[in-house]
């Protein structure tokens, strides 16, 4: 039996490594046509081959993306089931997380242009010695090559001073090489992801030790967390890591330090302001989850829903691992939000029918997840009734 358990863990690790490698390779099909990652002739040849799939064979590109999503969601379900059946150990889960983080942190930020704005804000300060809140990227036309692939060049930075401060060191560690600069910041984001994973484990070890490994898997292996944090490199993961460590510190009795770290999280990105009520309930996990769901709903009621917004919620879903209906619905939301990229990958624009497909591609998985919860609930209730009537 022990041999079978080890075989399960090893096979799952191998499959996750192959899935992460596929995602890593696929990300480079989305390199902007105006961007040259390296001057090396061989690299440029490889880059153009990958771009030919992403930009000039869009049906194939979309098919590959959907296959990768399918693989990651199936593996996610298998991993969670394996933990429930004691087939996957904490050490094996840690190896899987490490392998996925290592491979994907070197991927191209395929699904968001925000990452390049992070880098350019740092460049504005370090190279041009300008205030990014005053100048706009377009003011560097004629001297700045990055403008050929950046978006939102007509606006000053929208990022907080603390986040801009964080980006300065990774930019300097790039030593003027674009690809090295990109990877430096991606590695910093991956460190934030691992910090969030460790915080979730520490929190659950204190309040729900039997489900600590399950909670870590619910967060760390969620395909949306992997894609939006490790691939696209959104700064939301650092905001959430700080919020989670605020809970860890509170549990250790360091209330003022906890408050300070929560303040850093808010200073990183304002969304964790919604967690302040949870602080005054001694970080009740269900209250924290409710607070972030409310925050998510407030934001999406005012603007278009974006995939990485769900990064605000998943960590707190992971903190209540015994509430399986919440995990299932969260997984449905994650799938729906990741499917929103498919119409653009296929069409290359957001014109009709992309908005229609995007909307229903989001809604249908969420509805299906709710239906699955209802069916499981009814099945369990019926089974319980039959057992009691015997």
C-alpha positions in Angstrom: 0.0 0.0 0.0 2.9 2.4 0.9 4.4 1.7 -2.6 1.2 2.6 -4.3 1.0 5.9 -2.4 4.5 6.8 -3.4 3.8 5.9 -7.0 0.7 8.1 -6.9 2.8 11.1 -5.6 5.6 10.5 -8.1 3.2 10.2 -11.1 1.3 13.3 -10.0 4.6 15.2 -9.7 5.7 14.1 -13.2 2.3 15.1 -14.7 2.4 18.5 -13.0 6.0 19.0 -14.2 4.8 18.2 -17.8 1.8 20.5 -17.4 4.0 23.3 -16.1 6.4 22.8 -19.0 3.6 22.9 -21.5 2.3 26.1 -19.9 5.8 27.6 -19.9 6.3 26.8 -23.6 2.8 28.0 -24.6 3.3 31.3 -22.9 6.0 32.2 -25.5 3.4 31.9 -28.3 2.0 35.1 -26.9 5.1 37.2 -27.1 4.1 40.6 -28.6 5.1 40.9 -32.2 6.8 44.2 -31.4 9.0 42.7 -28.8 12.3 41.0 -29.3 13.3 39.1 -26.2 17.0 38.6 -27.2 19.4 39.7 -29.9 20.7 36.1 -30.4 19.8 34.9 -33.9 18.9 31.4 -32.7 16.5 32.8 -30.0 14.8 35.1 -32.5 14.2 32.1 -34.8 12.7 30.1 -32.0 10.6 33.1 -30.9 9.2 33.7 -34.4 8.2 30.0 -34.6 6.3 30.2 -31.3 4.7 33.5 -32.4 3.6 31.9 -35.6 1.4 29.6 -33.5 0.0 32.3 -31.2 -0.7 34.9 -33.9 -1.0 33.1 -37.2 -2.5 29.8 -36.2 -5.1 31.0 -33.7 -7.3 27.9 -33.8 -4.4 25.7 -32.8 -3.3 28.2 -30.2 -6.7 28.2 -28.6 -6.9 24.4 -28.7 -3.6 24.1 -26.9 -4.6 26.6 -24.3 -7.9 24.8 -23.6 -6.0 21.5 -23.4 -3.6 23.0 -20.9 -6.5 24.3 -18.8 -8.2 20.8 -18.9 -4.9 19.2 -17.8 -4.5 21.5 -14.9 -8.1 21.3 -13.6 -8.0 17.5 -13.8 -4.7 17.4 -12.0 -6.2 19.8 -9.4 -9.1 17.5 -8.8 -6.9 14.4 -8.6 -4.5 16.1 -6.1 -7.3 17.2 -3.8 -8.9 13.8 -4.0 -5.5 12.2 -3.4 -4.9 14.3 -0.2 -8.4 13.3 1.0 -7.6 9.6 0.5 -4.1 10.0 2.1 -2.4 9.1 -1.1 -0.5 12.4 -1.4 1.8 13.5 1.5 2.7 17.0 2.5 6.2 16.5 1.3 5.1 15.3 -2.1 2.8 18.3 -2.3 5.6 20.6 -1.5 7.7 19.1 -4.3 4.9 19.6 -6.8 4.5 23.2 -5.7 8.2 23.8 -6.0 8.4 22.3 -9.4 5.5 24.2 -10.8 6.7 27.5 -9.3 10.2 27.0 -10.6 9.2 26.2 -14.2 6.4 28.8 -14.6 8.3 31.7 -13.0 10.4 31.7 -16.2 7.4 31.9 -18.4 6.3 34.9 -20.5 3.5 37.0 -18.9 1.2 35.8 -21.6 -2.2 37.0 -20.5 -1.6 40.5 -19.2 0.3 43.6 -20.3 0.3 44.9 -16.7 3.6 43.2 -16.1 5.4 45.5 -18.6 3.9 48.5 -16.9 5.4 47.3 -13.6 8.8 47.2 -15.3 8.5 50.5 -17.1 7.5 52.3 -13.9 10.8 51.1 -12.3 12.6 52.1 -15.5 11.1 55.6 -15.3 12.6 56.1 -11.9 15.9 54.3 -12.3 16.8 55.2 -15.9 14.9 58.4 -16.7 14.9 59.8 -13.1 11.3 60.9 -13.6 8.2 60.7 -11.4 5.9 58.0 -12.8 2.9 59.7 -11.3 3.6 62.9 -13.4 5.0 61.7 -16.7 3.4 59.2 -19.1 5.2 56.6 -21.1 4.3 58.3 -24.4 6.5 61.2 -23.4 9.5 59.0 -24.1 8.5 58.4 -27.7 11.6 58.3 -30.0 13.9 57.1 -27.2 12.1 54.3 -25.6 11.9 51.0 -27.5 9.4 49.4 -25.0 6.6 51.6 -26.3 6.4 49.3 -29.3 4.8 46.6 -27.2 3.4 48.3 -24.1 -0.2 49.1 -23.5 -1.7 52.0 -21.4 1.1 54.3 -22.6 -1.2 57.4 -22.4 -1.6 57.2 -18.6 0.6 57.8 -15.6 1.2 54.8 -13.3 -1.7 53.6 -11.3 0.4 51.5 -8.9 1.0 52.3 -5.3 4.4 53.6 -4.1 5.1 50.5 -2.1 4.6 48.2 -5.2 6.8 50.5 -7.2 9.5 50.3 -4.5 9.3 46.5 -4.7 9.9 46.5 -8.5 13.1 48.6 -8.3 15.5 45.8 -7.0 14.3 43.2 -9.6 14.8 45.8 -12.3 18.3 46.5 -11.2 19.1 42.8 -11.1 18.2 42.6 -14.8 21.5 44.6 -15.5 19.9 46.2 -18.6 18.9 42.9 -20.2 15.2 42.7 -20.9 14.7 39.0 -20.5 16.8 38.9 -17.3 14.8 41.9 -15.9 11.5 40.2 -16.8 12.6 37.0 -15.0 13.9 38.8 -12.0 10.5 40.3 -11.3 8.8 37.0 -12.1 11.0 35.3 -9.5 10.0 38.0 -6.9 6.3 37.2 -7.6 7.0 33.5 -7.3 8.6 34.1 -3.9 5.4 36.0 -2.9 3.4 32.9 -4.1 5.5 30.6 -1.9 5.2 32.9 1.0 1.4 32.8 0.7 1.5 29.0 0.5 3.6 28.8 3.7 1.3 31.3 5.5 -1.7 29.2 4.7 0.0 26.1 6.1 1.0 27.9 9.3 -2.5 29.3 9.8 -4.3 25.9 9.3 -1.7 24.1 11.4 -3.0 26.1 14.4 -6.7 26.1 13.7 -7.4 23.0 11.5 -4.3 20.8 11.5 -6.0 17.8 10.0 -6.8 19.8 6.9 -3.6 21.9 6.6 -2.3 20.0 3.6 -5.6 20.1 1.9 -5.9 23.8 2.3 -2.4 24.4 0.9 -3.4 22.3 -2.2 -6.7 24.2 -2.7 -4.7 27.4 -3.0 -1.3 26.5 -4.4 -2.6 24.2 -7.2 -5.6 26.2 -8.2 -5.0 26.7 -12.0 -6.1 30.4 -11.8 -3.5 31.1 -9.0 -0.8 29.4 -11.1 -1.7 31.3 -14.3 -2.5 34.7 -12.9 0.3 34.8 -10.4 3.2 32.6 -11.7 2.6 33.1 -15.4 1.1 36.6 -15.7 2.9 37.9 -12.6 0.1 40.0 -11.2 1.1 41.9 -8.0 -2.1 40.8 -6.3 -0.3 37.7 -5.0 2.1 39.9 -2.9 -0.8 41.8 -1.5 -2.5 38.5 -0.5 0.8 37.0 0.9 1.1 40.0 3.3 -2.5 39.7 4.4 -2.0 36.0 5.1 1.1 36.8 7.2 -0.9 39.3 9.1 -3.1 36.5 10.2 -0.1 34.3 11.1 1.4 37.1 13.3 -2.0 37.7 15.0 -2.2 34.0 15.8 1.2 34.3 17.5 -0.1 37.2 19.6 1.8 39.9 17.8 -1.3 42.1 17.2 0.5 45.4 16.5 2.9 43.7 14.1 -0.1 42.0 12.5 -1.8 45.3 12.0 1.4 46.8 10.5 1.7 43.9 8.0 -2.0 44.2 7.0 -1.3 47.9 6.5 1.5 47.0 4.1 -0.9 44.7 2.3 -3.3 47.6 1.8 -0.4 49.9 0.8 0.5 47.3 -1.8 -2.9 47.3 -3.4 -6.0 48.8 -1.7 -8.3 45.7 -2.0 -7.3 44.3 1.4 -9.0 47.2 3.1 -12.0 44.9 3.0 -10.3 42.6 5.5 -10.3 45.2 8.3 -13.6 43.9 9.8 -12.0 40.4 9.9 -9.1 41.8 12.0 -11.6 42.9 14.6 -13.2 39.4 14.7 -9.8 38.0 15.6 -9.4 36.9 12.0 -12.3 34.6 11.9 -11.7 32.6 8.7 -15.3 32.7 7.4 -15.6 36.4 8.1 -12.3 37.0 6.2 -13.7 35.0 3.2 -17.0 36.9 3.3 -15.1 40.2 3.4 -13.1 39.4 0.3 -16.1 38.0 -1.6 -17.9 41.3 -0.8 -14.8 43.2 -2.0 -14.7 41.2 -5.2 -18.4 41.8 -5.8 -18.1 45.5 -5.2 -15.3 45.8 -7.8 -16.9 43.7 -10.5 -20.1 45.7 -10.1 -18.2 48.8 -11.1 -15.9 47.4 -13.8 -15.3 44.4 -16.0 -14.4 41.3 -14.2 -10.8 40.3 -14.7 -9.3 36.9 -14.0 -6.8 37.9 -11.4 -9.5 39.5 -9.2 -10.3 36.0 -8.0 -6.7 35.8 -6.5 -8.2 38.0 -3.7 -10.6 35.2 -2.7 -8.9 31.9 -3.3 -6.5 32.2 -0.3 -9.5 32.5 2.1 -11.3 29.6 0.4 -8.2 27.6 1.2 -8.5 28.6 4.9 -11.9 26.8 5.1 -10.9 23.5 3.4 -13.7 21.6 5.2 -16.3 23.6 3.4 -16.2 21.5 0.2 -19.1 23.3 -1.5 -17.1 26.6 -1.4 -14.1 24.9 -2.9 -16.1 23.4 -5.8 -17.8 26.8 -6.6 -14.4 28.6 -6.3 -13.0 26.1 -8.8 -16.0 26.8 -11.2 -15.3 30.5 -10.9 -11.6 29.9 -11.6 -12.4 27.9 -14.7 -14.9 30.5 -15.9 -12.5 33.4 -15.5 -9.6 31.6 -17.3 -11.9 30.7 -20.2 -12.4 34.5 -20.8 -9.0 34.5 -22.6 -10.1 31.9 -25.1 -12.2 34.2 -27.4 -9.2 36.6 -27.8 -6.8 33.8 -28.4 -9.0 32.6 -31.2 -10.1 35.9 -32.8 -7.2 38.2 -31.9 -9.6 41.0 -30.9 -12.6 41.6 -28.6 -15.1 42.4 -31.3 -18.3 40.4 -31.7 -18.9 37.5 -31.0 -16.0 37.6 -28.4 -18.0 39.4 -25.6 -20.9 36.9 -26.0 -18.6 33.9 -25.9 -16.6 35.4 -23.0 -19.7 36.0 -20.9 -21.2 32.6 -21.3 -17.7 30.9 -21.0 -17.6 32.5 -17.6 -21.1 31.8 -16.5 -21.6 28.2 -17.6 -18.7 26.7 -15.4 -20.0 28.7 -12.4 -23.6 27.3 -12.9 -22.2 23.8 -13.4 -20.2 24.0 -10.2 -23.4 25.1 -8.3 -25.3 22.2 -9.9 -22.5 19.8 -8.9 -22.7 21.0 -5.3 -26.5 20.5 -5.2 -26.3 17.0 -6.8 -23.6 15.9 -4.2 -25.7 17.4 -1.4 -28.8 15.5 -2.5 -26.9 12.3 -3.0 -25.4 12.5 0.5 -28.8 13.3 2.0 -30.4 10.4 0.1 -27.7 8.0 1.2 -28.0 9.2 4.8 -31.8 8.6 4.7 -31.4 5.1 3.4 -28.8 4.2 6.1 -31.1 5.6 8.8 -34.2 3.7 7.5 -32.5 0.3 7.6 
